[in-house]
Amino acid sequence: MAITRTLPLKDNPTEGYEEPFNRNVDALDTRGEFFQNDVSNDSTVVVQRDVSNNLTFLDGIGGPYTLAQLAASGTGVTYMEFLLDCEPIAETGANDSTYAATYSGNKITNEEWRRNDATLLKSIAYTYTGNKLTTEVRKVFAANGSTIVAQVTWTYVYTGNKLTSATMIRNT
């Protein structure tokens, strides 16, 4: 769906907004907006404030919902998702993990982060063809240190010495 125009609720007596709409004055002063798709005049999305002055969102699926309701209903990015791409700082907000790296010659082959109780929190295993990194498997573990709760595999392809492709597949 392409959004090509917006229709402010101003100048719409049926919605309780009787004052006229002036593009130069009201560009940032609309009290509600309809976001319409490019093939109909039906209200695809409505963003407005309710009687309690909460910002609400309504779409073709449901609503109106406040931001708090939307945040509570969505999963967002969990800490396990965060760990797939970031180094663990701490699950508790403190410095509660240790880091160790394994090398073969000058190439890193494995990284591990462990909780203070020594259970595995995250690992990254690297494989090479010659001097080129070809895969990395990132795993995040449950509190028991053995159950994988999130995993991705990165595959790297080269043409000569130039990296030409990096593909990520979510395994878990």
Secondary structure, 3 states (H helix, E strand, C coil): CCEEEEEECCCEHHHCECCCCCHHHHCCCCCEEEEEECCCCCCCEEEEECCCCCEEEEECCCCCEEHHHHHHHCCCCCHHHHHHHCCCCCCCCCCCEEEEEEEECCEEEEEEEEECCCCEEEEEEEEEECCEEEEEEEEEECCCCCCEEEEEEEEEEEECCEEEEEEEEECC
